Amino acid sequence: MSKQQATRRQMLTTSSGVLSLAALSSMGVFAEDTGQHFAPKAKSVIYLFMSGGPSHVDTWDPKPELARLSGQPIPESYIKDVHFAMIPSSIRQPNLQGSPFKFNSYGESGISVSELFPHIATQVDKLAVLRSVHSRVFNHDPAVSFLNTGDSRVGRPTMGSWISYGLGNLTEEMPAYLVMTSGVKRQPLLTSYWSSGFLPTNHQGVELRNTGSPILYLKNPERIFREDRQRQLSLMRWMNDRKFQETGDPEIRARMKQYELAFRMQAEAPRLMDLKRETTETLEQYGVEEKKPSFARNCLLARRMVESGVRYVQLYDMGWDSHDGLRSQHRRQCNAVDKPIAALLQDLEQRGLLDETLVIWGGEFGRTPVIQGGGENWGRDHHPHGFTMWMAGGGIKGGTVYGSTDEFGFHAQENKIEVHDIHATVLKMLGVDHTKLTYRHQGRDFRLTDVGGRVIDEIVL
C-alpha cells in the first residue's frame, strides 16, 4: 500500500495547516515493505494449533531419566525462579512424573514418537521435530497470543494477518486467512487469536463455522438475487470512493474489499465446504464422518482450501489443558488428531502440494514433567520453559530433530528456539525476510518478530 494523499479537509483539521508525519503514522497510513524478498519454498501454511498445551514429554520428547526417577521430588536447581500456573506455591518441590506412554523409533530417521501417535509416526521422515521451543508466558490467553502474534498483549496482528498483508492471496474467491475450530472447549478461543490488529481489517482471519452456513450472513435473503447484490455493490463502491476522497481513511477501501470478497465467496465457499466431491477412500483416510464436525473434517477442508489458493489456514483443536486426568484426556485428544494429520500429510504429498505447503504443529506451551494433583487422576501444569513443535513440507528438512530439553524435559537446553525464531522461519519459507516485513503504527515500525527472530537454517532444505 502506498502513502495516501492528504485531502484539503485533512489539512484544515491540523492545527498548523500541515498534516504531520506523526499524524499520518498514528493513522497507520504508512505501510512499509511488503512482497517476497527471495525465492519462496512454500506458497501456503496450515497451522495445526493444539489449544491448551499438549504434553511434550508424553508425545514427542522421551525422557528415560524422568521415568527412572518418577515419584521423587524434582531437584530444587531445576525450579529456581520458576512460577507454576496451578501447582500451589506451598508445594516447593513437586514430584517428577514419568510418562505412562511408551515411545518407539520410526522411519529411516529413527525419530522417537509416543504410542499416542501411531499414524503420524509413519510420517516422521517428513517432519522436523523442534524439541527446544520455549516461551516466557505460562497462562493460556497471553501464551496463545504470543505464539500467534509475537506479543503476549492483545491488539497485535497475527502471523496469518502479516502473511496476508505481506503476500496477498493466491485466489480472489476466498480470504487469504481462514480459521476452523474443533475439540472440547476447556478454555475460550478469543477472536483476537486471528485478529489483524493494527493492519487493515481485510487481513484478519475469517472463521468457518462447523454447523449451518459456514460464514454468517453470506447467503442472500429470500427474493434477493445475485444481480441485486451486484447493483448494491456498485452503489456502495461509488459511495465509498467518494468518502475515501474526502477522508483518505484506508479502512474505507479495506471494508469495500471485504464486501466484494463476500460477494465472490457466495459461490466459492459452499463449493469448498461441500465434501461430496471427495472419494469414499479419501473420507476414510482422514476419518471423516458425514455431516459430523471434527478435526478430521477440518484437516480435509484445510487441504481443499490451500488447493484452491488460500494462503494461510489455521486449525484450533481444543481440549489439551490436562491439569487432571492426563492419561485419558491426552489419549482422547491424540486419537482425534492422529489419523487426520497423517492423512493430511499423505494427501498433500500425493497431490504434489506438500512441497509448497508448510504444515506446523504445536500448542501455546507444553506441560510440566512434575505431577499436578495425585492418585489415578493426576495431570500436568502449564509449561513454557521447554516444549515441542514440528514442521513439515514447504522447504523443511524432514526426518530431523533439532534442539533438546534437559534430562527431565524441564528447560530448553541445546539449540534453544525462541517463538520469534518460529515466526522468522515460517516467513523465510514463504520468501519473506522477517526484518523487512514492517508496518508503521503510532510512530514506530512494527514487525511480527519485534526486535528478535532467527531463521532456523538447520531445518531448511
Helices and strands as residue ranges (DSSP letters): H 8-13, H 21-26, E 44-51, G 56-58, H 64-68, G 76-79, E 103-106, E 111-114, G 120-126, E 127-134, H 140-149, H 159-167, E 177-183, G 191-194, G 201-203, E 206-207, H 226-247, H 250-273, G 275-277, H 280-286, H 295-308, E 312-318, H 326-350, G 354-356, E 357-362, E 366-367, G 375-377, E 382-383, E 387-392, E 400-402, E 404-405, E 412-414, E 417-418, H 419-429, E 438-441, E 444-447, G 457-459
